[in-house]
Every structure is written in structure tokens, then in C-alpha cells.
Amino acid sequence: MDKSSSLSLLSDEDLLSIYFEAKTLGLDDDFLKMIIDELKRRGIEPA
């Protein structure tokens, strides 16, 4: 299973939580993009 399909297993709430935590911690832009892409796939726009 690749990383992006692993994200699909998370709830919307968990994915948003991970996104905001990753952003706060200044994690890798590629990691943030992967999360953002999954959020957009679900029709969720991160603030």
C-alpha cells in the first residue's frame, strides 16, 4: 500500500488533525502536499 492510499484509511477529522499538526511542526512540504491532496480528493479545503 502506498502512502497516499494509506491516508484514505484515516477519518476526515484525523486527517485534518494531522494536517494542522504537520503544519505547526513545519514538516516537509511534500508530506503536507500529500495530505492536502487527500483532503481535496475528499472535497475538504484546509484553512
HELIX and SHEET records of a PDB file:
HELIX    1   1 LYS A    3  LEU A    7  1                                   5    
HELIX    2   2 ASP A   12  LEU A   25  1                                  14    
HELIX    3   3 ASP A   29  ARG A   41  1                                  13    
END                                                                             
